[in-house]
Amino acid sequence: MRAALICAMAVLIGLSVQAGYAQTDDKSEQMKAKTPAIKFSLMDLNGTIHSLEQNDSRRVWAFVFVSTECPISNGYIKTLNEIQAMIAKSGKAAELFGVVSDPMVTRTQALNHFADFKAEFPILFDSSGLLAQVLQPSHIPEAFVLDRDGKLAYRGAIDNSWEAIGRRRLKAEKEFLSDAIMLASNGKSVVVSETKPVGCLFEMPPKGDTQSKVTYTRDIAPIIQTRCLNCHRDGQVAPFALTDYDQIAKRAKQIVRVTQDRIMPPWIPSPGHDKFVAERWLTNRELELFKTWAETGRARGDDADLPPAPKFAEGWRLGQPDLIVRMPEPFTVPADGPDLLQNFVIPIDITEDKLVAAIEFHPGNKRVAHHSVLFLDASGAARKLDKATPEPGYPNFGGPGFLPSGALGGWSVGNTPRPLPNGMGRYLKKGSDLVVQMHYHPTGKQETDQSEIGLYFVKKPVAESLKEPAKLVGSIWMANYEMDIAAGEKDYRRSTSYTLPKEVIMVGVVPHMHLLGKAMKVTATLPDKKVKTLIEIKNWNYNWQDEYYYERPFKLPAGTRLDVEAVFDNSDGNPSNPSSQPKRVTWGDGTKDEMLFCFFLLSSEKTEDLIHVVFDNLKHDTKQPRKTVEKRP
C-alpha cells in the first residue's frame, strides 16, 4: 500500500462598435462574456519575452494597438506614458502594452519610431497578428483591458479627446482607459465597458500580398524564441540548438511534424480544462505559420524584422533563495545503458517548521538531468537506504523506497519555477531530510552531476499562516491497485473514485502511470450532477509528466465525486513498452511494472477541513482492494 503514496508523488494556457459611449452590440457582448484566448508569448521591441498565456499573479493587462504612421496614435504616446507612470506610482498589479500589428513595418522601423517618440511603455511586435486575431481591433489606436480573471473589461478609446477624425477637444474630459485599469485593478466592474474608438482603421494587407508571406525573420523566429529556446540553445538539455536561420531551416519539416503531432513543445494535457500554470500548447495560428513556411520555400525575410536574441535569466530566477541545498557529492552517470532513477539524501538545516512557497531546481549537468522529484523524510528511512549502497545515493524506480512525510514538488525540462498562488505553501517539518530523486539519461559519454535546489519560504511564521484561510497546501491521492495486464492487451482500462467529505480548493493535479500508460481523464462530478474535467491526457508520455497547478484555484463542494479513468497499452504497438515481446504486467514499483495514481494538491478555507480530507482519504485508500497476483516471468 505504501508504494501507492511513493509512486503517486512522482513528478509532483474586426469587431465594429456602435457610436455612443457604453453601447455594445451582441458580438461585443459575447466577447466580453468570455476570456480572450491568449495562449502565446510575444516579444517587445527591446527583446523581452512577455508570457501572455500566463497570468497566475492575476495582473490586469491593458493593450493599445498603435502604429508608426497614424497621427492620432502618435499623438497619444504622451498620454500613454502618463498612464504608465500612473500605474507605477499606484503600485497596482497592472501592465500597459502598446501593440504593433502592421506587416508592412519592420521591427527595426518600429523600434526607431517609438524611440524617437520616447514611448516609455513596452511595445509588443505582433508580427504575425496573433494578438490582433484574438482581440480583433477595428481602429488604431484602440485599447483593450483584461481584468484579473483574464476577461475583457473594456475596449475602445483611450479617452474622449477625439469626437471624430478632425474634431478634437482642447482637453479630455473622460479618461476611459486609465479609469478601466484602476477599477479592474481594484477588482471592481468597469462602468463604461465600451466606447467608440477614433483613429485610423485597422487594416491587414490582402492575403495575396507578397510582402505578407511567412518569413523566418518576421514570423518564425519570434515563435522559436518564445516557445523553443528555453531548451533548444547551447548548454541546455535539447539535442540541438535552434538559435539561427540555418539551424531552423534545415529542420523545418521535422519542426512541422513534431508540432502538428503535439510532441513539441512538450505538453501532454489536452485542452478542455481550467487553465494550468505554464501551459505550452501551441495555437492553431502558430502551427499554421510553421507549416506554411516549410512548404513555401522557407523564406528568410528582411533582417530588419529579426528580433534581438532573448536574454535568459542566469542564477536564481526567483531571486536569492531563503535556503540552498545541494547533493552531498557528485554522481557519475555511465556513458550508455538504461535511464537511471537515483535518490540523494540532503539534510535540511532549519530551526523551525516552515511553509515552502516555491522551489527552484538547478541541475548540475543539463545534458543528463531529465527530471527530479523532491520528497521529504522525517523518519530517517532514506538515510538507511543511502548507507546500504556504496555509490552516492541509492537507486529505486517509481518512488524513493520509503513512505515520505511530504513532498516539495519537482522539476522537469523546460519548467519555469513559480510560487504557489496567494501565499500558499507546503509543510516542511524541522529535522526533515530532502530526498531528491533524479532521472538521468546517458548521453554516450560518462557524465557527472551535482544538482542544487533553492527553497523559498512563506514569509509569515507557520502558526500565523495557518490562522488564515487557504494557505496550507496538502495532498490526497487516488489509486487502483488491481493491475493485471495481459500480454498484447491494447486497451486495458482501470478507474477509481473518491468523494470529498468537505469543501476544498483545488490547487493542482498530478497524474501518474508507468511506461504502458496510454491515456488518463480526471473529472469532478459536483453534487448538482454537473461534470467538470480536471485534466485529460490523450497521449501519455512518462518522460514528460509534471505537476499541473491551476492558474486560478477553484472550490469543489463537499459531496463532489472525483473520478480517474486510465487506459494502458501492453501491445508491441506501444513504442514505450519496456518488453520487446510483450509480457504480462502487474502492479508494482519496478520499471516493467505498472501503476495508476493521481495526486491532488488541495487547500481549504478552513485548515481543519483540509486535515479532515487528508485523513479521510488515507482511510479510503486502506479500503481499496489489493489484488494479489503471482509474478510470472
ZIBELHU-V900007 format. One record per pair of residues at least 24 apart in sequence whose ideal C-beta (glycine too) atoms are under 6 Angstrom apart, sorted by sequence separation. I is the first residue (numbers start at 1). J is the second residue. If there is no record, write none. Layout:
BEGIN
i=I j=J
i=I j=J
END
This chain:
BEGIN
i=96 j=121
i=97 j=122
i=98 j=123
i=99 j=124
i=100 j=125
i=101 j=126
i=375 j=400
i=509 j=534
i=13 j=39
i=154 j=180
i=509 j=535
i=97 j=124
i=99 j=126
i=153 j=180
i=378 j=405
i=513 j=540
i=515 j=542
i=101 j=129
i=259 j=287
i=376 j=404
i=216 j=245
i=375 j=404
i=376 j=405
i=376 j=406
i=527 j=557
i=566 j=596
i=101 j=132
i=153 j=184
i=259 j=290
i=66 j=98
i=99 j=131
i=375 j=407
i=524 j=556
i=527 j=559
i=425 j=458
i=59 j=93
i=60 j=94
i=61 j=95
i=62 j=96
i=63 j=97
i=64 j=98
i=65 j=99
i=143 j=177
i=256 j=290
i=374 j=408
i=473 j=507
i=526 j=560
i=564 j=598
i=67 j=102
i=145 j=180
i=255 j=290
i=256 j=291
i=333 j=368
i=374 j=409
i=400 j=435
i=470 j=505
i=59 j=95
i=63 j=99
i=84 j=120
i=145 j=181
i=154 j=190
i=162 j=198
i=374 j=410
i=524 j=560
i=525 j=561
i=68 j=105
i=84 j=121
i=147 j=184
i=153 j=190
i=345 j=382
i=373 j=410
i=400 j=437
i=510 j=547
i=156 j=194
i=157 j=195
i=227 j=265
i=256 j=294
i=345 j=383
i=372 j=410
i=524 j=562
i=81 j=120
i=145 j=184
i=154 j=193
i=155 j=194
i=156 j=195
i=372 j=411
i=508 j=547
i=509 j=548
i=13 j=53
i=77 j=117
i=157 j=197
i=318 j=358
i=508 j=548
i=523 j=563
i=80 j=121
i=156 j=197
i=253 j=294
i=345 j=386
i=371 j=412
i=508 j=549
i=77 j=119
i=252 j=294
i=318 j=360
i=522 j=564
i=586 j=629
i=316 j=360
i=521 j=565
i=68 j=113
i=252 j=298
i=507 j=553
i=520 j=566
i=424 j=471
i=426 j=473
i=423 j=471
i=505 j=553
i=506 j=554
i=519 j=567
i=249 j=298
i=344 j=393
i=359 j=408
i=424 j=473
i=518 j=567
i=343 j=393
i=359 j=409
i=361 j=411
i=505 j=555
i=506 j=556
i=518 j=568
i=342 j=393
i=343 j=394
i=378 j=429
i=382 j=433
i=518 j=569
i=356 j=408
i=504 j=556
i=516 j=568
i=342 j=395
i=343 j=396
i=382 j=435
i=420 j=473
i=516 j=569
i=378 j=432
i=503 j=557
i=516 j=570
i=142 j=197
i=245 j=300
i=503 j=558
i=341 j=397
i=376 j=432
i=377 j=433
i=502 j=558
i=343 j=400
i=360 j=417
i=139 j=197
i=141 j=199
i=377 j=435
i=500 j=558
i=140 j=199
i=358 j=417
i=139 j=199
i=140 j=200
i=375 j=435
i=500 j=560
i=331 j=392
i=358 j=419
i=515 j=576
i=140 j=202
i=357 j=419
i=374 j=436
i=499 j=561
i=139 j=202
i=223 j=286
i=329 j=392
i=357 j=420
i=515 j=578
i=138 j=202
i=372 j=436
i=373 j=437
i=497 j=561
i=498 j=562
i=45 j=110
i=76 j=141
i=137 j=202
i=45 j=111
i=372 j=438
i=497 j=563
i=73 j=140
i=73 j=141
i=357 j=425
i=371 j=439
i=496 j=564
i=356 j=425
i=370 j=439
i=70 j=140
i=219 j=289
i=355 j=425
i=356 j=426
i=495 j=565
i=370 j=441
i=65 j=137
i=356 j=428
i=368 j=440
i=494 j=566
i=67 j=140
i=220 j=293
i=354 j=428
i=493 j=567
i=65 j=140
i=66 j=141
i=214 j=289
i=368 j=443
i=353 j=429
i=367 j=443
i=492 j=568
i=522 j=598
i=64 j=141
i=65 j=142
i=353 j=430
i=44 j=122
i=45 j=123
i=214 j=292
i=352 j=430
i=516 j=594
i=44 j=123
i=64 j=143
i=214 j=293
i=368 j=447
i=490 j=569
i=44 j=124
i=45 j=125
i=350 j=430
i=369 j=449
i=514 j=594
i=63 j=144
i=368 j=449
i=489 j=570
i=490 j=571
i=514 j=595
i=42 j=124
i=76 j=158
i=365 j=447
i=62 j=145
i=218 j=301
i=485 j=568
i=488 j=571
i=215 j=299
i=216 j=300
i=217 j=301
i=348 j=432
i=365 j=449
i=61 j=146
i=216 j=301
i=217 j=302
i=222 j=307
i=225 j=310
i=364 j=449
i=485 j=570
i=512 j=597
i=215 j=301
i=221 j=307
i=347 j=433
i=348 j=434
i=364 j=450
i=478 j=564
i=60 j=147
i=94 j=181
i=218 j=305
i=364 j=451
i=511 j=598
i=60 j=148
i=217 j=305
i=345 j=433
i=346 j=434
i=363 j=451
i=217 j=306
i=510 j=599
i=40 j=130
i=58 j=148
i=345 j=435
i=362 j=452
i=94 j=185
i=127 j=218
i=128 j=219
i=509 j=600
i=343 j=435
i=344 j=436
i=361 j=453
i=92 j=185
i=508 j=601
i=343 j=437
i=359 j=453
i=360 j=454
i=488 j=582
i=507 j=601
i=83 j=178
i=127 j=222
i=487 j=582
i=38 j=134
i=342 j=438
i=359 j=455
i=487 j=583
i=507 j=603
i=37 j=134
i=487 j=584
i=36 j=134
i=341 j=439
i=358 j=456
i=486 j=584
i=504 j=602
i=505 j=603
i=318 j=417
i=356 j=455
i=357 j=456
i=505 j=604
i=317 j=417
i=340 j=440
i=485 j=585
i=504 j=604
i=357 j=458
i=339 j=441
i=484 j=586
i=494 j=596
i=354 j=457
i=355 j=458
i=483 j=586
i=483 j=587
i=337 j=442
i=336 j=442
i=481 j=587
i=333 j=440
i=335 j=442
i=355 j=462
i=502 j=609
i=334 j=442
i=103 j=212
i=325 j=434
i=333 j=442
i=335 j=444
i=353 j=462
i=504 j=613
i=335 j=445
i=355 j=465
i=502 j=612
i=335 j=446
i=483 j=594
i=502 j=613
i=333 j=447
i=35 j=150
i=501 j=616
i=35 j=151
i=36 j=152
i=332 j=448
i=480 j=596
i=330 j=448
i=331 j=449
i=479 j=597
i=62 j=181
i=32 j=152
i=330 j=450
i=477 j=597
i=478 j=598
i=15 j=136
i=31 j=152
i=60 j=181
i=14 j=136
i=16 j=138
i=477 j=599
i=498 j=620
i=327 j=450
i=14 j=138
i=60 j=184
i=327 j=451
i=475 j=599
i=476 j=600
i=60 j=185
i=326 j=452
i=475 j=601
i=72 j=199
i=325 j=453
i=473 j=601
i=474 j=602
i=70 j=199
i=237 j=366
i=70 j=200
i=236 j=366
i=324 j=454
i=473 j=603
i=323 j=455
i=321 j=454
i=322 j=455
i=470 j=603
i=321 j=455
i=322 j=456
i=412 j=546
i=321 j=456
i=322 j=457
i=470 j=605
i=472 j=607
i=469 j=605
i=474 j=610
i=278 j=416
i=316 j=454
i=318 j=456
i=409 j=547
i=474 j=614
i=277 j=418
i=466 j=607
i=476 j=617
i=481 j=624
i=482 j=625
i=481 j=626
i=482 j=627
i=484 j=629
i=130 j=285
i=128 j=289
i=28 j=194
i=22 j=192
i=24 j=194
i=21 j=192
i=21 j=195
i=237 j=413
i=19 j=196
i=49 j=226
i=17 j=196
i=43 j=222
i=424 j=603
i=231 j=413
i=231 j=414
i=230 j=414
i=41 j=226
i=398 j=589
i=397 j=589
i=397 j=590
i=397 j=591
i=106 j=302
i=108 j=304
i=106 j=304
i=107 j=305
i=106 j=305
i=56 j=277
i=53 j=279
i=40 j=283
i=39 j=283
i=273 j=533
i=47 j=308
i=49 j=310
i=272 j=533
i=13 j=275
i=273 j=535
i=47 j=310
i=43 j=307
i=272 j=536
i=13 j=279
i=269 j=535
i=270 j=536
i=13 j=281
i=269 j=537
i=270 j=538
i=268 j=537
i=276 j=548
i=277 j=549
i=268 j=541
i=277 j=551
i=268 j=544
i=274 j=550
i=275 j=551
i=266 j=544
i=11 j=371
i=11 j=373
i=10 j=373
i=56 j=421
i=7 j=398
i=7 j=399
i=6 j=399
i=12 j=407
i=12 j=409
i=9 j=407
i=12 j=410
i=11 j=410
i=2 j=403
i=8 j=477
i=4 j=479
i=56 j=551
i=12 j=510
i=10 j=512
i=8 j=512
i=11 j=545
i=11 j=546
i=12 j=547
i=3 j=589
i=7 j=595
i=8 j=597
i=8 j=599
END
